[in-house]
Amino acid sequence: MAAADDLPTYKDVADAAAVLAGVAHHTPTETSRTLDDQLGVSCFVKCENMQRMGAFKFRGAYTAVNHYLNATDGKELKGVLTYSSGNHAQAIALASTKTLGIPSTIIMPTDAPTLKLKATKEYGGNVVFYDRYTEKRDEVAQKVKATLPEGTVFIPPYNHKYVIAGQGTVGKELIEDLQSKSIALDYLFVCVGGGGLISGISLAVKELSPKTQIIGVEPEAGNDAQQSLEKGQIVHIETPKTIADGAQTQHLGNLTFDIMQRNVSKIITVTDEQLVDEMKFFGERMKMIVEPTGCLGLAGLRKLVSSGEIEKGAKCGVIISGGNVDLERYCKLISSTI
């Protein structure tokens, strides 16, 4: 059980929304008549692929860096350290270095997507590489931090109070936008990696729309969150091999797990083939480039509609987490069979 003082609440999400106002984009919620007709439900798609740096991660990164920058403990913020496969890396570099002028050091896997690596460097991040299949990134981070100036803080991709609070603003925006049109969601489908997005969103949803069921979606190859909720304890797995690079996490965090246990109805899994199908749908019918991880939510909804677990006419929300994918890789994925 995480310490109560470390766990964010809905108030933290609301505070994060105030911090992000005018800094992060208020992303659109899109609909598709074709999608509704295919599934027999009303689907509302929250497009975080339209967010700054192309993913929801900017929200949590900026919220966390801003917290340390304005901390009242008298310590001057000298730098930010993190590790990430790509989107959190870009988010920290953009929020910390490009926007706030704080040096950032990013530990990235050697097989990080080229687009995400390039953007991280362009935003001013100092990149240090590691092998995600043979090295433990926590151990690499400890070694790197020892070389950095005193006053450098470590901001992890998901297991952090203010990161979670920032990500929760995605849910706050979605629910408030829909409520302004007198729409109440029955279900909300959210991708799951380390759990920062879904746990943050759940804080907002349970406060603003408590009857909405929150369903997490993982790649079939990496279902550690599903196992964790079923067993009642955090399950660790090897780095999963999936095209959903943003969900190649080995375990949940103690904070995200605690919140998910209370607020998430269940976790389901989908295959890489199903992710490619949704990449094609988003591209062909909604005119959006969406990265594989960003397709987890819609793939999960389609799976439960097919199995009859989602009733006809239900109002369903889907989160697109991001759209950062190399165009060459994107073209290969949508034009081939996995």
Protein Blocks (a to p, Z undefined) as FASTA:
>chain_A
ZZfklpccfklmmmmmmmmgokaccddddddfklmmmnopacddddfklpghhiaklmmm
mmmmmmmmmpcnhpacfbdcdddfklmmmmmmmmmmmmnopacdddddfkbcfklmmmmm
mnopacddddfklpcfklmmmmmmmmpcehiacddfklcfklmmmmmmmmmmmmmmmmmn
opacfbdcdddfehmmmmmmmmmmmmmmmmbccdddddfklmmkmmmmmnopacdddddd
dfblmlmcfbdcfklmmmmmmmmmbdcdddfklmmmmmmmmmmmnopacdfklmmmmmmm
mmmmmnopacghiacddddfbjcdcfklmmmmmmccZZ
